[in-house]
Every structure is written in structure tokens, then in C-alpha cells.
Amino acid sequence: GKSPFKGDKSGPSSMDEGRTLIIEVTADDSENFFQVWLIFLIKFFFLFGFQIVDEDDTQFMTNCPPAVTESTPRRRTRIQVLWTAPPTGSGCVILKASIVQKRIIYFQDEGSLTIRLCEKATEAPAIECCACGTAKYRLTFYGNWSEKVHPKDYPRRANHWSALIGASHSRGYVLWEYGGYASEGVRQVAEFGSPIKMEEEIRQKGDEVLTVIKTKAQWPAWQPLNLRAAPSAEFSVDRTRHLMSFLTMLGPSPDWNVGLSGEDLCTKDCGWVQRLVTDLIPWDAGTDGGVTYESPNKPTNPQEKIRPLTSLDHPQSPFYDPEGGAITPVAKVVVERIARKGEQCNVVPDTIDDIVADIGQEEKEEDDTPETCIYSGWSPWSACSSATCEKGRRMRQRMLKAQLDLSVPCPHTQDFQPCMGPGCSMEEPSTCMMSEWISWSACSASCGMGMRSRERYVKQYPEDGSLCQLNTEETEKCVVNEECSPSSCVVTEWAEWDPCSVTCGIGMKRRERMVKMPPIDGSMCKTEVAEVEKCMMPECHTIPCMLSPWSDWSDCSVTCGRGVRTRQRMLKSDPAECTEELEQTEKCMLPECPVDCMVSEWSEWSECNKSCGKGHTIRTRMVKLEPQFGGSACPETIQRKKCKIRKCRPKTKEERGGGGGNRRRRGKQGRDSAVEEQPAGCRMQPWSSWTDCTKHCGGGIQERFMTAKKRAKGSGTAGCKDRKEIRACNVHPC
């Protein structure tokens, strides 16, 4: 029935930092009220403590310190605590009151016993993705649901994972979510393992969806990776459709499934997530009330909300743990970025999201661009200049961001390619690329003759834009539960045949099905649940070629940049009969290698800046390539050393202007001012202005000049020397 407990419904829906709430949970004082534990839990990824109001009534739980419970053995009807809101930026918290009777939790998700509090700032709309271009990912599903890991009541017959179904989509579309209600498509995946309705729902969303994600079903649920490769699928995301969701059924089960909901692959730094690894626990879709793997159908009416299974749901549950520990994950999903397209706009150089676009399977063409020319990435190709089947041109362009060596010319910034209008092809039309067939749907009839179907999808359309003519759906008749009388069983469809028991000659193979519901009249079930038949393999000793499955891919051959990886398989038959390749190689890309700073050779030492006495001379070098991706910093680009020319000649009386009064000023000042020895009678122009610095940063030089004045004809200036001074400038690093 309904909970005999009630929570304070007057509490706020938003919280301010440091605000303190008095939270009270009470029970109706009725005669039929059981003596139960009252637990008040805060469900959040980090915990903020409660403050006890009355220690005579309330205490912290010894085996779960963040929770509080009644402290007296009398009738438990009330607890009260103080709770202070966490700091700004904590998001939302969920406060739950629960009843525990014989270690089973009741009522915690009902009505006012669950309160969700959010800071006011979180009510603003979610920040949209700021990444540019598109990213391509590979999703790989690793099932870990096995008798060894989950031994309790493990179904030895017909255990499997259904076909995986999902999509990359926008925020405006929710495939499924915790606390929501399962759609009809989600229900069919969770109860029957059929992805067809779910895919129909996804495809009806139009531009909200970028890619449909599919993999085949797995019978049995677990096999070593050297016997069966983990199923995988590829999908793409862009700025508006950057979330990824999927589901797959844990079978047999009432309505249990695993998956991800609304996983965001866009980073706050305007890039794309490189790799995501997540352990998966089972969820209850809220459409079937069974508590064991092979519970008979028991539709939940009214439908309940989607929630994760817990180890305290029901003592008969295969995941039940009286200690209330976490459920061991039943699967793991790995999502890896394998390529990016288009100009990337994130500005944080984090060695991962600054990898050059179009890597992996869309490897860029090699070019001979000099290292001293730094470009932006190529823009997308423009539309074709021809709208007909006449040849036209399309263009892409890039921007020259820096030219480190002016003596080395930088190649073109525009690129052209021949093209034709839509529907035309310059070569033979390419063929459709189709996916594998997805497993058969459930039979349309629960007993007697029905129909079933299976589907595949177009992975790649022809480059000429034409439509694919290959079928994407197949249907066939099916018979389930031939007899429909009260004394007959309701059984599932047959599972896939097991592999033949031998690798050559005549062997046996087996398939199984499951009893979904015993006879209504209470009689024994007489329907066969296993079938065995002969299977014929190639004759022994004449097997043309037998190979082991491919091994896992090796690590990349490099620790940074572009390399290769390999995988192998072994020959299991006469090598003379085999021409199949035993090793495969493919390119791989790791974060860019560090690039150290590159500098030019030192220039020659400059002339001494003084023509007599003590001075200095300098030499410089240029930064040809700035350090990137954590490479070593640039060394010094300017050096100075002392130089000493012959002593400066003292001035004569005439040069000093005669008179004994000036003789007293021949001290140090006089020697410093006589910085250059010139013939008697030389008259010099004033110093010119300093020239512009040869570099904006990284160390350049400036010069200024002093030239001899023109004398009257006949007097001549042949003995007068022009002067030059050099100094360093803009020595700050670039």
C-alpha cells in the first residue's frame, strides 16, 4: 500500500549557500504501524553532514555515518535534523527518507519523501556546446555478466545481450532517463530485446538525431574476447547533436537493461572528449514487476519510473545483498574518438584536443609545406561551381598564420578540385555500404503462427548521391507455442544455435528456449526447451584453411604522433592450403609529439660600438620555430661581449677651445666625450634616429648613424669616418 510516512511538503525547491533547513519526517500514529527503522539519506556524489537537533530522538547510523535514524527502541515515529546548504556550484541535492524493515528499503521514491533542492543558478538553461566541426567515435560494448561474476540464479539457458540501439542527438530529445517513464520503444528493448520500435522512434526525430547507433545481439551473454570480438559501432557528433544515449537488454529478465543516457561528448574547452570508459549496472524500466531473471510476465500498472536496480530491492533478486553493497557492474562501455573533421575552435592547447583534424581513418594527405610556414586548418570544401553534370571546380582555403623565415616562400593558401553537380559522378558510381543484419525481432504472435522481421541500415551512401537499392528489412513467418490450450506452456523463441561440437566431420549442435509462463491449468510443462541436431563440418584432414580469431590490436608503435598498430591471427590447419593474411596493420594517432624550439645560427659579431676606448659588440639569432605541445623553450637569442679599441687621443688646446679655464675640465668627462678619434678639422652631423627593430620579439637589433658634414670645396672630408652604433631591442620572448 501507500507509505504511512509523510515528509514536509512546505520545503523550498531552491537553496542558497549556507541556508539551514529543519527537516522533519513523521509517521502516522496508527495501530497497524510496524516498528521500522527510519533512515534519512542524502544522495549526492559528495556528502554534507546533518546536525542532530535532539539526541534523545535521533542518532547517526553506525554502519552509514552520513545517514541518521531513530535512537530509541520505542515506537519510531519521528526524526528531526538540521542541514546546511552546500557551497555555490554544488548543483542539486536529493534528500530521501526511507523505511527499512528486515533490511528491505521501502517508499523512498514516493511523494514528499524525496525532495530535490537546486541552487537558483542551476535554473538557467544549460550552456550549449561551443566545439567546432564534427567528431567521429567508436563505441565498444564489453559484457561482464557471467556465471563466474554473478553466480546467484544465473540463467544457464538463453542468456544473452539484445541488439544495442541508441543515437547521437540534441538536448531536445531524450531517449530514456533516470526518473522518467519508458517509451514504447524502450519497453520493447527492455522486455523483449527488440530494437525496431526504438529505432522507429529515433528516426522520427529528424534533425534532432545525427547518427543511429546499432550493434548485433550476443548469444551467449559472455565469451572470451579471443572467441568473439566485442560488438562496436561508429557514430558522429556535432555542435547541436553532441549527446549520446543507448540501451541493450539483459536477457532473460523482466525489464532489465543497461546503457547510457544523454552522455555529453562536448568539453567546456570547446573540444571533443578523447576517451570515455564507464562501468554499467542494470536498470529497471518500470514496465514489468518481476524480481528474478526468469519471472513470468507481470506488467506494472500503473507504469513506474526508470530507476537503477539496488542490492536491497528484493530478497529473491539475483543482485540481492543483505549487507546492502554496490552491485558488481555487468558491462563496460568504451567510447573512443577516432577522427575529427573541420576547423577546430578550442583555444586550450591540451595536447589532446589540439590534434590536427581529419586523423585516424580520415588520414590527411601528406604535403611538403615548409616547417617555417604555420597555417590554419583547411576550410570545408565549397559547393561545386557547376550545378549540372558539366565539370566544375570547388575550393577550400587556409590562412597563413606565421612565416618564421622570410627567405623561404610559403605555398598556396587556396586549393581547387574538379567536381560535378549533385547526382553526377566523375568515376564509376560507388556501391552502398550496408551494416550487418540486426537480430530477428520477437514473433508477433505469443502462440501459433506470426511474423518476425530483421533490419539493417545504410552505413554509407554512394558518393554520387544516388539512393541505395538494397533491402533494409526482411520478414519471415514464425511459430511460437504451437498449442494455445490452457495446458500448454508459453515459451520464448529459440535462441541461436551453439557452434558445432567439432571443427571437422560430423558433430552436434544445440539450441535452447525458455519457459515464460507455465500452463494456466497448473499441469506440468511438456514443451521441449532444448533441441539437438547433427551438423556437418568440412572433412577432417582436408580442411582448406582454419584460422584463429584476430588478436587485440597492439599498442601504437609510437608514444606520440602518428604510428601503426598491428594484430595477428594463427594458422590452425595446413599452411600450404592457406592464402589468408595472418597480420593486419593500420595507422594510429596519439597526442602530438613535443616540438622543441628551433633557432638559426648565430650572426657574425657586430662592429664595436666605440671607435676608441671600451665598448661592446653583439650577435643575434632568430627563432625559426616556436616550441609546441610541451617542447623545450627557446634559448637566448642575443649575446653581448666587451671590445676595446686603442686608447682615445686627448684633445688639443684648439679642440678644447684654448684658455686655461677649460683645462680644469679634462677629467673623466673629457675622456668619455672623446669617443672617436677623428682627424683635426672633422665636423660631424648629429646622430640619426634609431632604426626600427629587426624583430617584434625574441631579440632583434637597432642601428643609428653619424656622418661627416660636407665641407667647402677643396677642404675635403676623406679623412673623416662615419660612425655606427648597434643595440639590442625587443628581447622579450615571443
NUMI-385978 format. One line per field, with one value per residue (C-alpha): residue in one letter; x, z, y; chain. Coordinates in steps of 0.2 Angstrom, whole numbers, plus 5000, padded with zeros to 4 digits. Each point is the difference from the previous one (the first is absolute). Layout:
REM NUMI-385978
type c(A/...)
px c(X/...)
pz c(Z/...)
py c(Y/...)
mol c(A/...)
//
This chain:
REM NUMI-385978
type c(G/K/S/P/F/K/G/D/K/S/G/P/S/S/M/D/E/G/R/T/L/I/I/E/V/T/A/D/D/S/E/N/F/F/Q/V/W/L/I/F/L/I/K/F/F/F/L/F/G/F/Q/I/V/D/E/D/D/T/Q/F/M/T/N/C/P/P/A/V/T/E/S/T/P/R/R/R/T/R/I/Q/V/L/W/T/A/P/P/T/G/S/G/C/V/I/L/K/A/S/I/V/Q/K/R/I/I/Y/F/Q/D/E/G/S/L/T/I/R/L/C/E/K/A/T/E/A/P/A/I/E/C/C/A/C/G/T/A/K/Y/R/L/T/F/Y/G/N/W/S/E/K/V/H/P/K/D/Y/P/R/R/A/N/H/W/S/A/L/I/G/A/S/H/S/R/G/Y/V/L/W/E/Y/G/G/Y/A/S/E/G/V/R/Q/V/A/E/F/G/S/P/I/K/M/E/E/E/I/R/Q/K/G/D/E/V/L/T/V/I/K/T/K/A/Q/W/P/A/W/Q/P/L/N/L/R/A/A/P/S/A/E/F/S/V/D/R/T/R/H/L/M/S/F/L/T/M/L/G/P/S/P/D/W/N/V/G/L/S/G/E/D/L/C/T/K/D/C/G/W/V/Q/R/L/V/T/D/L/I/P/W/D/A/G/T/D/G/G/V/T/Y/E/S/P/N/K/P/T/N/P/Q/E/K/I/R/P/L/T/S/L/D/H/P/Q/S/P/F/Y/D/P/E/G/G/A/I/T/P/V/A/K/V/V/V/E/R/I/A/R/K/G/E/Q/C/N/V/V/P/D/T/I/D/D/I/V/A/D/I/G/Q/E/E/K/E/E/D/D/T/P/E/T/C/I/Y/S/G/W/S/P/W/S/A/C/S/S/A/T/C/E/K/G/R/R/M/R/Q/R/M/L/K/A/Q/L/D/L/S/V/P/C/P/H/T/Q/D/F/Q/P/C/M/G/P/G/C/S/M/E/E/P/S/T/C/M/M/S/E/W/I/S/W/S/A/C/S/A/S/C/G/M/G/M/R/S/R/E/R/Y/V/K/Q/Y/P/E/D/G/S/L/C/Q/L/N/T/E/E/T/E/K/C/V/V/N/E/E/C/S/P/S/S/C/V/V/T/E/W/A/E/W/D/P/C/S/V/T/C/G/I/G/M/K/R/R/E/R/M/V/K/M/P/P/I/D/G/S/M/C/K/T/E/V/A/E/V/E/K/C/M/M/P/E/C/H/T/I/P/C/M/L/S/P/W/S/D/W/S/D/C/S/V/T/C/G/R/G/V/R/T/R/Q/R/M/L/K/S/D/P/A/E/C/T/E/E/L/E/Q/T/E/K/C/M/L/P/E/C/P/V/D/C/M/V/S/E/W/S/E/W/S/E/C/N/K/S/C/G/K/G/H/T/I/R/T/R/M/V/K/L/E/P/Q/F/G/G/S/A/C/P/E/T/I/Q/R/K/K/C/K/I/R/K/C/R/P/K/T/K/E/E/R/G/G/G/G/G/N/R/R/R/R/G/K/Q/G/R/D/S/A/V/E/E/Q/P/A/G/C/R/M/Q/P/W/S/S/W/T/D/C/T/K/H/C/G/G/G/I/Q/E/R/F/M/T/A/K/K/R/A/K/G/S/G/T/A/G/C/K/D/R/K/E/I/R/A/C/N/V/H/P/C)
px c(5000/5005/5013/4994/5013/5000/5013/4999/4993/5002/5019/5008/5004/5016/5014/5012/5018/5001/4981/4995/4984/4991/4995/4987/4992/4986/4989/4981/4996/4990/4997/5006/5016/5015/5016/5012/5016/4999/5015/5003/5013/5008/5003/5014/5017/5008/4992/4996/4997/4983/5000/4990/4986/4995/5012/4986/4990/5013/5018/5012/5000/5015/5002/4996/5006/4992/4983/4990/4987/4989/5010/4988/4992/4982/4988/5009/4990/5011/5017/5006/5017/5008/5008/5010/5000/5017/5011/4995/5004/4995/4984/4986/4998/4987/4994/4991/4991/4999/4992/5011/4991/5011/5013/4987/4998/4983/4991/5016/4994/4982/4993/5007/5012/5012/5005/5011/5008/5010/5009/4992/5014/4997/4982/5009/5000/5014/5015/5001/5014/5013/5011/5003/4999/4995/5008/4998/5000/5000/4990/5005/4989/5008/4988/5006/4984/5005/4997/5018/4997/4981/4997/4983/4986/5010/4990/5010/4988/4997/5010/5004/5002/4987/5004/5007/4990/5004/5004/5010/4987/4996/4995/4982/4998/5001/5001/4998/5005/5001/4983/4991/4988/5005/4993/4992/5017/5010/4987/5002/5019/4999/4987/5003/5017/4992/5008/4988/4987/5014/5009/4983/4998/5018/4998/4984/5010/5008/5013/5001/5010/5016/5005/4990/5011/4998/5009/4995/4993/5012/4996/5006/5002/5018/5015/5018/5006/5011/4984/4989/5005/4990/4986/5004/4992/5005/4991/5003/4996/4999/4997/4981/4999/5014/4991/5001/4987/4998/4991/5002/4990/5007/4991/4991/4993/4983/5005/5018/5013/5016/5005/5005/4988/5004/5019/5008/5015/5003/5013/4999/5016/4991/5008/4994/5002/5015/4995/4986/5000/4984/4995/4982/4987/4983/4985/4981/4989/4985/4989/5001/4999/5010/5014/5011/5008/4986/4985/4984/4993/4992/4996/5002/4984/5001/5017/5015/5015/5016/5012/5017/4998/5008/5006/4985/4986/4993/5007/4997/5009/5016/5009/4994/5013/4994/5015/4993/5016/5002/4995/5015/5000/4993/5008/5012/4999/5015/4997/5016/5002/5007/4999/4995/4995/5000/5009/5002/4996/5005/5014/5007/5016/4998/5009/4984/4987/5014/5003/4999/4983/4996/5011/4997/4990/4999/5019/5006/5009/5019/5006/5017/4996/5016/5001/5002/4983/4986/4982/4983/4990/4992/4982/4986/4999/4988/4985/5004/5000/4990/4982/4999/5011/5012/5017/5002/5012/4998/5012/5007/5011/5012/5008/5018/5002/5019/5016/5015/5013/4997/5013/4989/4984/4984/4989/4982/4986/4986/4997/4989/4992/4990/4981/4983/4982/4990/4995/5015/5016/5017/5004/4990/4986/5006/4989/4990/5008/4988/5001/4998/4982/4994/4992/4983/4986/4988/4986/4984/4990/5002/4994/4996/5006/5007/5012/5017/5012/5018/5008/5017/5004/5011/5017/5005/4991/5008/5011/4989/4986/4989/4988/5004/4990/5004/4987/5001/4986/4996/4985/4996/4986/5003/4992/5000/4991/4991/4986/4990/4990/5000/5011/5014/5015/5004/5018/5012/5007/5015/5017/5014/5008/5016/5015/5003/5008/5014/5011/5000/4988/4983/4996/4985/4993/4987/4988/4989/4984/4993/4983/4992/4984/4994/4984/4985/4991/5015/5005/5019/5008/5003/5008/5018/5012/5015/5003/5016/5004/5014/5012/5012/5017/5013/5008/5014/5018/4994/4996/5005/5004/4996/5005/4998/4991/5009/5010/4998/5008/5018/5005/5004/5018/5004/4996/4995/4995/4996/5005/4993/4992/4998/4990/5003/4991/5007/4999/4991/5001/5012/5010/5001/4982/4998/5002/4992/5010/5006/5004/4991/5007/4991/5005/4998/5001/5005/5002/5012/5018/5009/5008/5016/5004/5011/5012/5011/5019/5008/5003/5018/5005/4996/5013/5005/4988/5015/5015/5011/5000/4989/4984/4990/4995/4984/4994/4982/4991/4982/4986/4995/4987/4991/4999/4984/4991/5012/5016/5016/5000/5010/5018/5007/5000/5012/5018/5011/5019/5012/5012/5014/5008/5016/4999/4992/5012/4998/4993/5012/4999/4991/4988/4996/4998/5016/5002/5005/4982/4996/5015/4991/4987/5012/4995/4990/4986/5013/5006/4982/4995/5014/4992/5008/5016/4997/5013/5001/4987/4987/4982/4986/4981/4990/4995/4986/4984/5001/4994/4985/5003/5004/4988/4984/5005/5014/5014/5004/5012/4999/5013/5004/5012/5011/5007/5013/4994/5003/5015/5003/5008/5019/4999/4994/4993/5010/5008/4984/4992/4981/4995/4987/4992/4991/4989/4988/4981/4984/5009/4984/4995/4987)
pz c(5000/5001/5012/5018/5001/4994/4997/5002/4983/5005/4997/4986/4983/4999/5012/5005/5005/5019/5003/5014/4999/5014/4992/5008/4995/5010/5000/5001/5018/4995/5008/4985/4999/5000/5011/4986/4998/4994/4990/4993/4985/4990/4983/4991/4993/5016/5017/5011/5018/5010/5017/5014/5007/5015/5004/5010/4984/4986/4997/4986/4993/5006/4983/4989/5008/4988/5004/5016/5008/5016/5016/5012/4999/5003/4986/4986/4994/4998/4996/4998/4994/4995/4982/4993/4981/4992/4991/4984/4985/5008/4989/5006/5015/5003/5018/5003/5015/5000/5010/5003/5006/5001/4989/4986/4995/4997/4994/4997/4983/5005/5000/5013/5007/4986/4999/4986/5004/4987/5002/4991/4987/4993/4994/4985/4984/4997/4991/4982/4992/4994/4990/4981/4986/5003/5009/4997/5014/5001/5014/5006/5012/5012/5009/5017/5005/5003/5012/5007/5004/5004/5006/5009/4990/4984/4985/4991/4986/4988/5008/4988/4997/4988/4984/5007/4994/5003/4991/5001/5002/5006/5018/4993/4999/5014/4996/5018/5017/5018/5008/4984/4992/4987/4983/4990/4991/5016/5007/4985/5002/5019/4999/4984/4994/4984/4993/4986/5008/5009/4983/4993/5014/4998/4981/5002/5009/4984/5003/5018/4996/4991/5001/5004/5010/4998/5004/4998/5015/5009/5004/5012/5011/5004/4990/5001/4988/4991/4995/4996/4997/5010/4990/4995/4989/4994/5001/4998/5010/4996/5010/5001/5001/5013/5012/4998/5008/4997/5008/4999/5009/5013/4995/5007/5012/5004/4993/5005/4989/5000/4990/5001/4999/4993/5002/4994/4989/4998/5013/5008/4991/4983/4995/4999/5014/4995/5010/5011/5010/5011/5010/4998/5013/4996/4999/5003/4986/5012/4988/5007/5019/4999/5013/4993/4983/4994/5009/4990/4992/5012/4992/5013/5000/5002/4992/5011/4997/4994/5014/5003/5008/5018/5011/5012/4987/5005/5009/4984/4989/4992/5005/5018/5014/5018/5004/4987/4990/4982/4986/4990/4983/4986/4985/4995/4986/4991/4989/4991/4988/4983/4989/4999/4986/4996/5008/5019/5011/5017/5007/5014/4994/5009/4989/4997/4993/4990/4989/4982/4993/4988/5008/5002/4986/4992/4999/4992/4984/5002/4995/4998/5009/5007/5019/5001/4993/5013/4993/5007/4995/4983/4999/4995/4981/4991/4990/4982/4988/4988/5004/4985/4994/4992/5009/5012/5014/5019/5012/5017/5009/5015/5008/5002/5018/5001/4989/5011/4986/4987/4988/4998/4990/5007/4988/4994/5012/4988/4993/4986/4995/4985/5003/4993/5005/5012/4993/4988/5002/4993/5002/5001/5013/5016/5009/5015/5016/5011/5018/5006/5003/5017/5009/4997/5009/5012/4992/4998/5007/5018/4994/4983/4983/4999/4991/5005/4992/5000/4993/4995/4996/4987/5007/4985/4985/4983/4997/4985/5011/4993/5011/5006/4991/5013/5012/5018/5007/4999/5007/5002/5008/5018/5011/5019/5012/4987/5012/5008/5012/5019/5003/4989/5005/4994/4994/4992/4983/4996/5004/4987/4997/5010/4989/4994/5012/4988/4988/4987/4995/5008/5017/5010/5003/5013/5003/5014/5004/5017/5008/5002/5009/5006/4995/5006/5006/5012/4990/4997/4985/4986/4987/4995/5005/4992/4982/4994/4982/4989/4992/4986/4999/4987/4999/5012/4993/4985/5008/4987/5013/5019/5009/5018/5003/4999/5015/5008/4992/5006/5008/4988/4994/5006/5016/4992/4982/4986/5000/4996/5010/4995/5004/4996/4999/5000/4987/5006/4985/4986/4995/4982/4998/5007/4991/5013/5008/5018/5005/4997/5002/5002/5004/5018/5007/5017/5007/4990/5004/5009/4988/5007/4996/4984/4998/4986/5001/5008/4990/4998/5015/4996/5000/5016/5005/5004/4988/5015/5018/5008/4991/4996/4986/4998/4989/4998/4993/4995/5007/4985/5009/5016/5013/4999/5010/5015/4990/5007/5001/4989/5005/5001/4983/5004/5007/5005/5003/5004/4987/5002/4986/5002/5014/4995/4995/5012/4993/4995/5006/4984/5002/5018/4994/5008/5017/5017/5006/4990/5005/5017/4990/4993/5013/4997/4991/4987/4997/4998/4988/4989/4994/4982/4993/4985/4990/5005/4992/4998/5004/5002/4998/5015/5003/4990/5008/5004/4986/5003/5009/4989/5010/5010/5013/5004/4999/4985/4997/4996/4992/4999/4990/5001/4984/4996/4995/4982/5000/4988/4983/5002/5019/4997/5013/4994/5017/5010/5004/5002/5016/5004/5016/5003/5015/5004/5000/5003/5010/5008/4995/4987)
py c(5000/5018/5006/5004/5013/5018/5013/5019/5006/5018/5000/5011/4993/5011/5003/5014/4997/4998/5000/4988/4989/4991/4984/4989/4983/4993/4984/4999/4993/4986/4983/4990/5010/4988/5004/5004/5009/5018/5005/5017/5000/5013/4994/5010/4996/5009/5001/5014/4996/5001/5008/4991/5011/4988/4986/4991/4997/5000/4992/4997/4982/4991/4990/5016/5016/5012/4993/5003/4989/4999/4997/4993/4982/5007/5002/5009/5014/5016/5006/5017/5007/5017/5001/5014/5003/4997/5013/5008/4989/4984/4999/4989/4989/4986/4997/4983/4993/4981/4986/4985/4984/4984/5009/5004/5018/5006/5016/5011/5006/5004/5017/5013/4987/5005/5019/5007/5016/5010/5016/5014/5002/4983/5005/5009/4991/4988/5007/4995/4991/5012/4987/5002/4987/4982/4985/4982/4987/4981/4993/4982/4990/4987/4989/4994/4991/4982/4986/5002/5019/4999/4982/5002/4992/5003/4994/4987/4999/5014/5013/5014/5018/5007/5011/5017/5015/5018/5017/5016/5014/5017/5006/5001/4982/4987/4982/4994/5007/4997/5005/5001/4987/4988/5003/4985/4998/4999/4988/4988/5001/4997/4986/4991/5006/5007/5016/5003/5011/5010/5003/5006/5012/5006/5003/5010/5013/5007/5013/4997/4984/4999/4981/4985/4988/4981/4984/4981/4990/4988/4982/4995/5015/4997/4993/5003/5013/4988/4990/5015/5018/5013/5008/5018/5014/5017/5016/5019/5015/5019/5016/4998/4981/4996/4988/4981/4988/4981/4985/4981/4987/4988/4983/4991/5013/5008/5018/5002/5009/5009/5016/5018/5015/5017/4998/5017/4998/5019/5007/5017/5005/4999/4983/4982/4987/4989/4984/4994/4984/4996/4985/4996/4993/4994/5011/4996/5008/5000/4990/4982/4996/4984/4998/4985/4997/4988/5008/4997/5016/5012/5017/5014/5010/5015/5001/5004/5012/4994/4997/4990/4983/4999/4986/5002/5000/4983/4984/4990/5011/4993/5016/5000/5003/5000/5012/5012/5002/5006/4989/4993/5008/4989/5009/5013/5012/5009/5015/5005/5015/4994/5015/5019/5010/5019/5014/4998/5015/4996/5011/4989/4992/4983/4988/4990/5012/5009/4985/5005/4996/4986/4987/4981/4993/5017/5001/5017/5000/5003/5017/5008/5016/5007/4999/5019/5003/4999/4998/4998/4984/4999/5007/4988/4998/5013/4995/4995/5014/4989/4995/4988/4985/5012/5000/5014/5005/5001/5009/4999/5013/5002/5015/5003/5003/5003/4999/4997/5002/5013/4992/4985/5002/4993/4990/5004/5004/4994/4983/4995/4983/4995/4996/4997/5005/4989/4983/5000/4990/5002/4981/4984/5002/4993/4987/5001/4994/4991/4995/4982/4993/5004/4985/4995/5009/4990/4991/5010/4985/4994/4983/4993/5007/5018/5011/5006/5012/5006/5015/5008/5017/5010/5004/5010/5006/5001/5015/5005/5003/4987/4989/4983/4986/4986/4994/5007/4988/4982/4991/4982/4989/4993/4988/5002/4988/4990/4995/5014/4989/5003/4985/5007/5010/5017/5000/5012/4998/4989/5007/4999/4984/4996/4997/4983/4988/4996/5010/4986/4985/4997/5008/5006/5017/5006/5014/5005/5010/5005/4997/5017/4994/4983/4992/5010/4984/4996/4985/4996/5008/4987/5012/4996/5014/4993/4993/4991/4996/4994/5012/4997/5008/4998/4983/4997/5001/5010/5016/5014/5013/5002/5016/5006/5016/5017/5005/5017/5014/5003/5017/5014/4998/5018/5009/5016/5005/4988/4982/4983/4986/4982/4984/4982/4984/4982/4986/4985/4989/4995/5016/4994/5002/5018/5016/5011/5014/4996/5018/5017/5017/5017/5018/5007/5017/5005/5018/5011/4998/5014/5012/5008/5018/5002/5015/5006/5000/5015/5015/5007/5012/5018/5013/5008/5014/5011/5005/5002/4996/4986/4995/4984/4990/4988/4986/4993/4985/4998/4989/4989/4989/5003/4986/4990/4986/5002/5001/5008/5019/5011/5004/5018/5009/5014/5000/5015/5001/5013/5008/5012/5010/5011/5013/5016/5015/5015/5016/5014/5017/5006/4986/5005/5018/5006/5009/4994/5000/4985/4990/4996/4990/4987/4987/4985/5009/5006/4982/4993/5014/4996/4984/5000/5005/5011/5011/5018/5011/4986/5006/4987/5000/4996/4982/4993/4992/4982/4988/4989/4984/4985/4989/5003/4988/4987/5012/5012/5014/5019/5011/5019/5010/5016/5006/5014/5017/5005/5013/5014/4995/4996/4997/4982/4987/4985/4998/5001/4983/4997/4992/4986/4994/4984/4995/4985/5003/4990/4986/4994/4982/4998)
mol c(A/A/A/A/A/A/A/A/A/A/A/A/A/A/A/A/A/A/A/A/A/A/A/A/A/A/A/A/A/A/A/A/A/A/A/A/A/A/A/A/A/A/A/A/A/A/A/A/A/A/A/A/A/A/A/A/A/A/A/A/A/A/A/A/A/A/A/A/A/A/A/A/A/A/A/A/A/A/A/A/A/A/A/A/A/A/A/A/A/A/A/A/A/A/A/A/A/A/A/A/A/A/A/A/A/A/A/A/A/A/A/A/A/A/A/A/A/A/A/A/A/A/A/A/A/A/A/A/A/A/A/A/A/A/A/A/A/A/A/A/A/A/A/A/A/A/A/A/A/A/A/A/A/A/A/A/A/A/A/A/A/A/A/A/A/A/A/A/A/A/A/A/A/A/A/A/A/A/A/A/A/A/A/A/A/A/A/A/A/A/A/A/A/A/A/A/A/A/A/A/A/A/A/A/A/A/A/A/A/A/A/A/A/A/A/A/A/A/A/A/A/A/A/A/A/A/A/A/A/A/A/A/A/A/A/A/A/A/A/A/A/A/A/A/A/A/A/A/A/A/A/A/A/A/A/A/A/A/A/A/A/A/A/A/A/A/A/A/A/A/A/A/A/A/A/A/A/A/A/A/A/A/A/A/A/A/A/A/A/A/A/A/A/A/A/A/A/A/A/A/A/A/A/A/A/A/A/A/A/A/A/A/A/A/A/A/A/A/A/A/A/A/A/A/A/A/A/A/A/A/A/A/A/A/A/A/A/A/A/A/A/A/A/A/A/A/A/A/A/A/A/A/A/A/A/A/A/A/A/A/A/A/A/A/A/A/A/A/A/A/A/A/A/A/A/A/A/A/A/A/A/A/A/A/A/A/A/A/A/A/A/A/A/A/A/A/A/A/A/A/A/A/A/A/A/A/A/A/A/A/A/A/A/A/A/A/A/A/A/A/A/A/A/A/A/A/A/A/A/A/A/A/A/A/A/A/A/A/A/A/A/A/A/A/A/A/A/A/A/A/A/A/A/A/A/A/A/A/A/A/A/A/A/A/A/A/A/A/A/A/A/A/A/A/A/A/A/A/A/A/A/A/A/A/A/A/A/A/A/A/A/A/A/A/A/A/A/A/A/A/A/A/A/A/A/A/A/A/A/A/A/A/A/A/A/A/A/A/A/A/A/A/A/A/A/A/A/A/A/A/A/A/A/A/A/A/A/A/A/A/A/A/A/A/A/A/A/A/A/A/A/A/A/A/A/A/A/A/A/A/A/A/A/A/A/A/A/A/A/A/A/A/A/A/A/A/A/A/A/A/A/A/A/A/A/A/A/A/A/A/A/A/A/A/A/A/A/A/A/A/A/A/A/A/A/A/A/A/A/A/A/A/A/A/A/A/A/A/A/A/A/A/A/A/A/A/A/A/A/A/A/A/A/A/A/A/A/A/A/A/A/A/A/A/A/A/A/A/A/A/A/A/A/A/A/A/A/A/A/A/A/A/A/A/A/A/A/A/A/A/A/A/A/A/A/A/A/A/A/A/A/A/A/A/A/A/A/A/A/A/A/A/A/A/A/A/A/A/A/A/A/A/A/A/A/A/A/A/A/A/A/A/A/A/A/A/A/A/A/A/A/A/A/A/A/A/A/A/A/A/A/A/A/A)
//
